[in-house]
């Protein structure tokens, strides 16, 4: 397989995007949103082919599944992106030097962004909308599990682009299989940035094998710390929402950390979890309290591997701690730098947690389920960055631009 011709077309198409006005880009995004809703039956038909090949017990099944409601939500996100201000051409810094040079730092597109993702066909729409709005072409490498869905989505986008006279190579879907992944990771000179979205294994593979810059996203081992000064009613709602709102996403709760003084509240705190059939791996103090108070078939003794695991299912762990500092140490040891929260009415404890926790998103008295570009008012997101270089947290329009220095002179020369 040789994809050089594909990469060359995408690179050329990325330059053509510089001629599109923001108004024209918005028209295209709204048209794609309309087409997605109008063509929902075809997309769902192709999605059903992918779903038929995956067990419903697979944690990825929910991510793979599209519904009319989800397609409507995707379309709404694209329209929201169209309404947002352009991230391009913003003057980020400006100065006139003593020698008269006028210097500006201006936001510009990356050029070509490659996205490698697993069974999440909604990503195809999200990436296209954000990249187009940010002036970049995109190369999509979806998982083979979602190939029918992704192919239908990209075909629909191409139809809209053609109707607007825009080069369809501004978005290309690569063939399924690892061979095309390898070519994408080594497309130096054609692709400017790679963003992997998916499991820790996928992200590690991309990081180890990429010959071009990578922004790591996705893997989330998320904690909620129920402090000794926590409000039980708030905590019950927060823990339940963080765990059960949608278990297959990276911001879902994986471990509840409980202050030892509040162990007696565990049965009440976990009651909604039992109603959702959440399996709990509890450490010994928590197990002793929950035994007889939580369904026997859902309560298990925690093992070392219960902590630091991204479950992506109706499963979670419970860890008991004696102090806030012990909670912070547990999160430092087992967290992935994604999203962490504290539940407490003690403002000093909350501020210490927010300050000392090293994660992309830290919460006080709110669930980690809010870690989402749309929820943050950013429109659709391209991923949640868990690293510290360039971007961190939800990556939307501003985060997928770079900048260049523009210097205007009037004949100045540098002294020898």
C-alpha positions in Angstrom: 0.0 0.0 0.0 1.4 3.4 -1.0 -0.6 6.4 0.2 1.8 9.1 -0.9 -0.5 10.3 -3.7 -3.3 10.6 -1.2 -1.1 12.6 1.2 0.0 14.8 -1.7 -3.6 15.6 -2.6 -4.5 16.4 1.0 -1.5 18.7 1.3 -2.5 20.6 -1.9 -6.1 20.8 -0.7 -5.0 22.3 2.6 -3.4 25.2 0.7 -6.6 25.8 -1.2 -8.5 26.3 2.1 -6.6 29.5 2.6 -8.9 31.0 -0.1 -12.1 30.2 1.7 -13.7 32.9 3.8 -15.1 32.2 7.2 -18.6 32.9 5.9 -18.1 30.2 3.1 -16.8 27.7 5.7 -19.8 28.3 7.8 -22.1 27.7 4.9 -20.4 24.4 4.2 -20.6 23.3 7.8 -24.3 24.1 8.0 -24.9 22.2 4.7 -23.1 19.2 6.1 -25.2 19.3 9.2 -28.4 19.5 7.1 -27.1 16.6 4.9 -26.3 14.5 8.0 -29.9 14.8 9.3 -31.4 14.2 5.8 -29.1 11.2 5.2 -29.5 9.7 8.7 -31.2 6.6 7.4 -28.3 5.8 5.1 -25.7 6.4 7.8 -27.7 4.3 10.3 -27.9 1.5 7.7 -24.1 1.4 7.4 -23.7 1.8 11.1 -25.9 -1.3 11.6 -23.4 -3.3 9.5 -20.6 -2.4 11.9 -22.7 -3.1 14.9 -23.7 -6.5 13.6 -20.0 -7.5 13.8 -19.5 -6.4 17.4 -20.8 -8.0 20.6 -23.1 -5.8 22.6 -21.0 -6.7 25.7 -18.0 -5.0 24.1 -17.3 -1.7 25.9 -16.8 -0.1 22.5 -20.3 -1.0 21.3 -21.9 2.1 22.8 -19.2 4.4 21.2 -19.8 2.7 17.9 -23.6 3.0 18.0 -25.3 5.9 16.2 -29.0 6.8 16.7 -31.2 9.4 15.1 -30.8 11.4 18.3 -27.0 11.2 18.2 -26.9 12.2 14.6 -29.1 15.2 15.5 -26.7 16.0 18.3 -23.8 15.8 15.9 -25.5 18.1 13.4 -26.3 20.6 16.2 -22.6 20.6 17.2 -21.6 21.3 13.7 -24.0 24.3 13.5 -22.6 25.5 16.8 -19.0 25.3 15.4 -20.2 27.4 12.4 -21.5 30.1 14.8 -18.2 30.4 16.6 -15.7 33.1 15.8 -12.9 32.1 13.4 -9.7 31.1 15.3 -7.6 32.3 12.4 -5.9 35.7 11.9 -6.1 36.6 15.6 -3.3 38.8 16.8 -2.0 37.0 19.9 0.8 39.5 20.6 1.9 42.8 19.1 4.8 45.1 19.7 6.8 47.9 18.0 10.5 47.5 18.8 12.8 50.5 19.5 14.3 50.0 16.0 10.8 50.4 14.5 10.1 46.8 13.6 6.4 46.0 13.9 6.1 42.5 15.2 2.9 40.4 15.6 2.2 36.8 16.6 -0.8 35.7 14.5 -2.9 32.5 14.7 -2.7 30.3 11.5 -3.8 26.7 10.5 -1.6 23.7 11.2 -2.1 22.6 7.6 -2.9 18.9 7.7 -4.0 17.1 10.8 -4.1 13.3 11.0 -6.6 11.7 13.4 -6.3 8.0 14.4 -9.4 6.8 16.3 -11.2 3.6 17.2 -14.9 2.7 16.9 -16.3 6.2 17.2 -17.9 7.3 13.9 -19.1 10.6 15.4 -15.4 11.6 15.4 -15.4 11.8 11.6 -18.0 14.6 11.7 -16.4 16.3 14.7 -12.9 16.3 13.2 -14.0 17.5 9.8 -16.0 20.4 11.3 -13.3 21.6 13.6 -10.5 21.2 11.1 -12.4 23.0 8.3 -13.3 25.9 10.7 -9.6 26.1 11.7 -8.4 26.1 8.1 -6.8 22.6 8.1 -7.3 19.6 6.0 -7.7 16.3 7.8 -6.7 12.7 7.2 -9.0 10.2 9.1 -7.8 6.8 10.1 -10.8 5.2 11.8 -10.9 1.7 13.3 -12.0 -1.2 11.1 -14.9 -1.7 13.5 -16.5 1.5 12.2 -15.4 1.3 8.6 -18.9 1.2 7.0 -20.1 4.1 9.2 -17.0 6.2 8.5 -17.2 5.5 4.8 -20.8 6.7 4.6 -20.0 9.8 6.6 -17.1 10.8 4.5 -19.0 10.1 1.3 -21.7 12.4 2.5 -19.2 15.2 3.3 -17.6 14.8 -0.1 -21.0 15.3 -1.8 -21.5 18.6 0.1 -17.9 19.8 -0.7 -18.4 19.0 -4.4 -21.6 21.0 -4.4 -19.6 24.0 -3.1 -16.7 23.5 -5.5 -14.3 22.6 -2.8 -11.6 20.0 -3.2 -12.8 16.8 -1.5 -9.3 16.0 -0.5 -9.6 18.4 2.4 -10.9 15.3 4.2 -9.8 11.8 3.4 -10.5 8.5 5.0 -7.7 6.0 4.9 -8.3 2.3 4.3 -8.9 0.0 7.3 -5.9 -1.9 8.7 -2.6 -1.2 10.4 -0.7 -0.8 7.2 -2.3 2.6 6.5 -1.8 3.6 10.1 1.9 3.0 9.7 2.0 5.1 6.5 0.2 8.0 8.2 2.5 7.9 11.2 5.5 8.4 8.8 3.9 10.9 6.5 6.6 13.6 7.2 6.3 16.6 4.9 2.6 15.9 4.3 1.0 15.7 7.7 1.8 18.3 10.3 0.3 16.8 13.4 -1.2 13.4 14.6 -3.9 13.2 17.3 -4.8 9.7 18.5 -8.2 9.2 20.1 -8.9 5.9 21.9 -7.4 3.4 24.3 -4.2 3.7 26.2 -2.8 1.0 23.9 -3.6 2.9 20.8 -2.1 6.1 22.2 1.1 4.3 23.2 1.4 2.7 19.8 1.1 6.1 18.1 3.6 7.8 20.4 6.2 5.0 19.9 5.9 4.8 16.1 5.1 8.3 14.9 7.8 10.3 13.0 5.7 13.5 13.2 4.5 15.4 16.3 1.7 13.8 18.4 -0.8 15.3 20.8 -2.0 12.5 23.2 -5.7 12.4 24.0 -8.3 10.1 25.3 -7.2 7.6 28.0 -9.0 8.6 31.2 -8.6 7.0 34.6 -10.9 9.4 36.5 -11.4 9.7 40.3 -13.9 11.3 42.5 -12.8 12.0 46.1 -15.6 12.0 48.7 -14.1 14.2 51.4 -14.9 14.0 55.1 -16.7 17.3 54.7 -18.7 16.2 51.7 -22.5 16.7 51.3 -24.1 13.3 50.9 -26.9 14.4 48.6 -24.5 16.3 46.3 -22.0 13.4 46.4 -24.6 10.8 45.5 -25.7 12.7 42.4 -22.2 13.5 41.3 -20.9 10.0 41.7 -23.8 8.5 39.9 -23.7 10.9 37.0 -19.9 10.6 36.7 -20.2 6.8 36.5 -23.4 6.0 34.8 -24.2 8.9 32.4 -22.3 7.1 29.7 -19.8 4.5 30.8 -17.9 4.0 27.5 -16.4 7.6 27.4 -13.0 8.7 28.7 -14.5 11.1 31.3 -16.5 8.3 33.1 -15.6 7.7 36.7 -13.3 4.7 37.4 -12.5 5.0 41.1 -14.3 6.5 44.0 -11.9 7.6 46.8 -13.7 7.8 50.2 -12.5 9.4 53.4 -12.5 6.8 56.2 -14.7 9.0 58.4 -17.5 8.8 55.7 -17.5 5.0 55.2 -20.9 4.7 56.9 -22.3 6.8 54.0 -21.2 4.3 51.4 -24.4 2.3 51.2 -26.4 5.5 50.5 -23.8 6.9 48.2 -23.7 3.8 46.1 -27.5 3.0 46.0 -28.0 4.6 42.6 -25.0 2.6 41.3 -26.7 -0.7 42.3 -29.8 0.4 40.4 -27.6 0.7 37.3 -26.0 -2.7 38.0 -22.5 -1.2 38.5 -19.9 -3.8 39.6 -17.7 -2.5 42.4 -14.2 -3.6 43.3 -13.9 -2.4 46.9 -10.9 -2.3 49.2 -11.2 -4.1 52.5 -12.7 -1.2 54.6 -15.2 -0.3 51.9 -16.1 -4.0 51.2 -16.8 -4.5 54.9 -19.3 -1.6 54.9 -21.0 -2.6 51.7 -21.3 -6.3 52.4 -25.0 -7.0 52.8 -25.8 -3.4 51.7 -24.9 -3.8 48.0 -25.9 -6.7 45.7 -23.7 -9.7 46.4 -23.2 -10.4 42.7 -22.0 -6.9 42.1 -19.6 -6.6 45.0 -16.0 -7.9 44.7 -12.8 -7.6 46.6 -10.4 -5.1 44.9 -7.1 -6.4 43.6 -4.0 -4.3 42.8 -5.1 -4.1 39.1 -8.5 -2.6 40.2 -6.8 0.7 40.6 -5.4 2.6 37.6 -7.8 0.8 35.2 -10.0 2.6 32.7 -13.0 0.3 32.9 -15.2 1.8 30.1 -18.1 -0.3 31.4 -20.5 -0.5 34.4 -17.5 -1.3 36.7 -15.6 0.9 39.2 -13.2 0.6 42.1 -13.5 2.1 45.7 -10.4 3.2 47.7 -10.5 4.2 51.3 -8.1 6.9 52.6 -7.5 8.6 56.0 -6.6 12.1 54.7 -6.9 14.4 51.8 -3.1 14.0 51.3 -3.6 10.3 51.0 -6.3 10.9 48.4 -4.0 13.2 46.4 -1.3 10.6 46.5 -3.6 7.8 45.3 -4.7 10.0 42.4 -1.1 10.9 41.6 -0.2 7.2 41.5 -3.1 5.9 39.5 -4.6 8.8 37.5 -3.9 9.4 33.9 -4.0 13.2 34.0 -7.5 13.4 32.5 -10.2 14.5 34.9 -10.4 14.4 38.7 -13.0 15.8 41.2 -13.4 16.4 44.9 -16.8 16.5 46.7 -16.5 18.7 49.8 -18.1 21.6 51.7 -14.6 22.5 53.0 -13.4 25.4 50.8 -9.8 25.0 52.0 -9.9 21.3 51.1 -11.4 22.1 47.7 -8.8 24.7 46.9 -5.9 22.4 48.0 -7.3 19.6 45.7 -7.7 22.0 42.8 -4.2 23.3 43.2 -2.4 20.0 44.0 -4.1 17.7 41.5 -2.1 17.4 38.2 -4.8 16.8 35.6 -6.1 18.5 32.5 -9.5 19.1 34.2 -10.0 19.3 38.0 -13.5 19.8 39.6 -14.9 20.8 42.9 -18.5 19.5 43.5 -19.1 18.7 39.9 -18.7 15.4 38.0 -16.0 14.5 35.5 -18.7 13.9 32.9 -18.5 17.7 32.1 -15.1 17.2 30.5 -16.3 17.8 27.0 -15.7 20.5 24.4 -19.3 21.2 23.9 -20.0 21.4 27.6 -17.1 23.9 27.9 -18.7 26.1 25.3 -16.1 25.2 22.7 -18.4 23.5 20.1 -17.4 19.9 19.1 -14.0 18.8 20.3 -11.2 17.0 18.5 -10.2 15.2 21.7 -9.1 15.7 25.4 -5.4 16.3 25.6 -3.8 14.6 28.6 -0.3 16.1 28.0 1.1 19.5 28.7 2.7 20.5 25.4 0.7 22.9 23.2 -2.8 22.0 24.4 -4.4 20.5 27.5 -8.0 19.4 28.1 -10.7 19.7 25.5 -9.1 20.6 22.1 -11.4 22.8 20.0 -10.8 25.5 17.5 -8.1 27.6 19.2 -6.2 24.4 20.3 -5.9 23.1 16.7 -4.3 26.3 15.4 -0.7 27.3 15.6 0.9 30.7 15.0 3.5 32.5 13.0 5.4 35.8 13.6 4.7 38.6 11.1 7.3 41.3 11.0 6.9 44.6 9.1 9.9 46.8 8.6 11.0 49.8 6.6 14.5 49.0 5.6 16.0 48.3 9.1 19.1 46.1 9.1 20.6 44.3 12.0 24.0 45.8 13.3 27.1 43.7 12.8 
